[in-house]
Amino acid sequence: MDRIEITTLIDNVTDSLSSTPSFVTREWVWLQQKGMKRVAGGSLCCANHGLALVITVEAAGERRSVLFDGGPVDYAVERNGTRLGVDFGAIEEMVLSHGHWDHAGGLPQAIAMTRAANGGRAVPLHLHPGMFRERGSRQPDGGVLPMDRVPAPAEWAAMGADPQVSREPAVIAGHVLVSGEIPRVTAYEVGLPGQVARDAEDAPWQPDEWLHDERFVAVNLRGKGLVVFSACSHTGIVNVLHEARRLMPGVPLLAAMGGFHLSGTNERIIPQTVADLGGFGLRWMFPSHCTGWRALNALERAYGDAVVVPGAVGKTFVLEA
């Protein structure tokens, strides 16, 4: 691609005041470009626990857009998408990275807004067959706190999506790589400790820590390398980058963006992860969502703020060949 534009539709935080590199536009500046005439609470985007990225790629003057995840809830998609001027009609395909509510909950609204803008065409939605079981987290007292289910393929179809259910890698919108399942390479990245799943309400909860359904997407920026988008990295951001390098041999890794999931129980693996990330030659890291402030601080201390550029709601990143 000659150009990659990433708009953070939903993220855990807002940050409209911190300085950014020249290729990043902060929320308030972007909102002014989209017509905001007065700063007020009602003019701004909202943060929410989850992630949604609009990824637009361009080559030879042709622009193609995909939506990577939809965040946790409908109102965040509608509020932020409207204020940021997201062109939902240009979104050709969508990807749900894995079967968690904070990435799937806003997709029905995104599908509705896309179909309203594209003349009612069904939207291809890329899913993994392992994401439809009911999931939950084991609690200290031994009980389970359930999560919202991810809708089944027939339910997505009823919403106007065209479900594409597969474990295999694919190229979508002509230029965007969707990975297959992510192999475990490191010894210390062990998934999401305490997660369980069941097939029915009367079935027993079973361990489900590895999240085999998680996938990433990636785009090759001409002459510079691969930009890897990992929405949550439950399989481990280092495992993700090893698999990206395996799928695209000979292409350098330029940047990693998304949730690195180094918060909560995964705070214990921050030192190993930060050290191993240095082995990929990344020009930039754009940590977002579930990365956590401890990991963000550790990354910045290790690699500096010329490399580590945190994501936030409404930020737009433009990378050019």
N, C-alpha and C positions, 0 to 999 in steps of 0.2 A: 504494500500500500504506500501511497505517497503521503497520506495524512490520516491520523487517527484522532478523533474527537470523542472525549468521554465526558458525559454529564452525569454527575452524581445526583440521581433523582431522590434517593433515600439513603440516609446513613444515621448512625447513632448520635452524631454531634452536629452542631452548627458552629462555624468559626469564620465570621465575616471580617475580622479585624487583623488577624495575624498576616504578616507579609508573606508573599508567595513568589516563586520564580516567575519569570516573564511568560512562560507557557501555561500558567494557571490563572484563571479568572475567578475571583471570589464571588460569593453569592450576591452581595449587594450591588457590586459593579455589573454583574450579569443581569440582575433585575432591572437596573437602570437602562441597560441596553434594550431590554424587552419592554420598556415603557413605564417603569415605576417613576412617578412624579413626586411622591412624598414617602419618607420612611415612616412606617407605622407597623404595629404588630400584625395587622391584617394583611399587610403587603408582603410579609416574609414567609419563607418556607418553614416547615416544622421538621424537627428531628424525631426519629423513632428507632427502636431497636430492630435493626434489619439492614438490608442492602438492596439497592436497585441501581443499575448502571445502564444508561443509554450509550451504546457504542456505535459511532458512525465512522465508516472507513471510506476513503476516497482514493481512486486511481484513475488517471487519464480523464479527469473531470466527472467520473461517475461516482455517485454517493450511494452507499447502502447502509442501513441502520438495523441493529438488533437490540433487544432488551434482554439484559442479563439479570434475572431475578426481579421480583416485584415488591420487595419489602414486606412488612407484616400486616398491612391493613389498607382498606380501600381509600379512606379519607386522605392518607398521606400521598398516595399516587395522584389523586385528583387535585389536592391543594398545591403540591409542589410542581406537578406537571403543568398545571395551568399557569402558575406564576413564572416558571422558568421558560415558558414558551416551547415546551417539547412538541415536536412535530410527530404526533402519534401516527398520523397517516403514512409516514415514511418508514415506520417499523415493519420490516418484512417478516421477521421470525423472532421467537422468544425462546429462552433457555431457562429452565429451573435447575439450579446447580445441584440441589439435593433436597431430600424430603423433610424440611423443617418449616414451621409456620412463619418464621420471621423472614423467609425468602419467598414463600408461596402465597401468603395471605392477601397481598395487594394485586396479584396477577389477574384475578377476575375483573377488577376495575380497569387494569391496563388493557385487557382484551376488549372490554366494552368501549373504551375510549379510542382504541385503535380501529375497531370496526366502524365506529361512528364517523371516523375520519377517512376511512379507506373505501367507503361505499358498501360496507357490509361483508367484505371478504373474510373468510375464515383465516385465522392466524396460525401458522405452524408453531407448535409448542413442543420443545424437545425435552423428553422425560426419560427417566431410568426406571425399569420395571421394579426395582427394589424400594421405591420411595412411598409405597401406598399402605404399608402396615401402620397401625397405630403405635406411636412412640411415646416414651415418657422418661422421666429421670428418677432414679432410685434416691429416696430421701434418707436422712440420717436414722430415722426410726424404722427403716426397712420397708416403708410404704413406697408408692409410686405416684408422682405428680404427672398426669397425662398431658400430652401436647395435642393441639388441634391436628386433625388428620389432614393430609394432602388429598385433594379430590382425586377420584379414580379417573382413568382416561375417558370413560363415557360421560362423566360429569363435566370434564373440561370441554368435550365436544358439544355438550348442551349449552355451554357458555359462549360458543362461537370459536373455540380453538380447533386446530387440526392436530391432534396428539400424535407425536412421533416418538414411539417408545422403543428404546434401544440401549444396549450396553456398549455399542461399538462407537469408535470415533467417526466424526462426520464433518464435512465442510458445509456451512450454511451461508446464506446471503452471498454466495460466490467466493467469499474470501476469509470467513471466520471459522477457525478450527474449534470444534467441540471435542473434548477428549473422550476416551472410553474410561473404564474403571482405572483407578490410580493404584499402582502396586506399592506395597510397603517395602521401602528400601532401608530406611533408618531403623535403629533399634529403639529409639526413645519416643518416636511419634506413634502413639498407640490409639489414636481415635479420640472419642469422647467418653471419658471414664464415667460410669454410672448410668449410661443410656441403656434403656431396655425397649423391647417392642413385643407386640402380640398381633396375631392374625384375626382375632375376634374378641368381643368383650368377655366371653366366658373362657377364653384361652389363657394359659399362664403367661406371665411376662418372662421373656428370655433376654439374655445379654445381647446388645446390639451396638457395641462401642465402635466398631470399625467404620460404619457408614459406607458400605461398598457402593452405594448409589451416587456418591459425590463425584462431580466432574468439573473441569475448568474449561475456559475458552481462551484462545490466543489469536493474535494477529501479528503478521510479519511486516514491520516497517522497512521499506526498501532501503538497503544499504546500511541499516542500523541494527536490526535484530528483532527478536520476538518480545511482544508485550503480552504478559500472562495475567489473566484475570481469575483469581481464586476467591470465590464468594465467602467461604468460611474456613477452608483449610482444616477440616476435621481430620483428614488423612495426613495432615502435616504439610506446611508450606515448603519444606525441603523436599519431601516426597513429590509434591506437585511439580517443583522445578526440575527434579530428576526426570520425571515423566515427560515434561515439555521438551526437554533436551533430547530424550530418546525418540519422541515422535517427529522432531524436526532436526535431525542430525546435520551438523555443519552450520546451523543458524545460531548466532550468538544470542544470549538472553539479554534483552535491553532493560526491561522493567517488570516488576511484579506489583499487582494492585489488588486490593480487596481485604477481606478479613483474614488475618493470620492466626486467629484463635489461640492467643497466648495469654488469655485471661482466665480467671477461675482456677479450676484444677490444673490447667496447662501452664500456669505461671512457673511451675517447677522446671519446665523445659526451655525457659527463655534463654539461659546462657548457651546451651548447645545449639539452639536454633539460630541465635544471633551470630555465633561463630561460624556455623556451616553456611549461612547465607553469603558470607564473604567469598565462598568458593565458586560462585556462579558468574562473577564479573558484571553484576547488575550496575547499570548507570543510575537507575532510580528505583526506589521503593516507595509505593503509595499505600501505606497501611490504613485500613479503615475498619468500620463495624466492630467486630469482636476481638480486634488485636489487643486492646487493653492499654492503659496508660503506662503500666510498668514496662511492657515490651516496647512501646513507642519510645519511651525515654532511653531504654537500653539500646535500641537501634540507632537513635540519634547520637548517643554518646560514642557508639562504635564507628559509625559511618558519616556523621555530620549532616547538617541540614541542607547541604547541596545535593545529597543523595536521598535523604528521607524527607518526603513531602506528604504530610498526613492528608487523608481525604476528609471531606465534610460535605454536608448538604449544600447543593447548589454550586459547588465548585465545578469548573469546566477545565479539563486538561486537553491541550492541543499539542500533539507530537507530529513533527514533520520530517520527511526524509531530507 
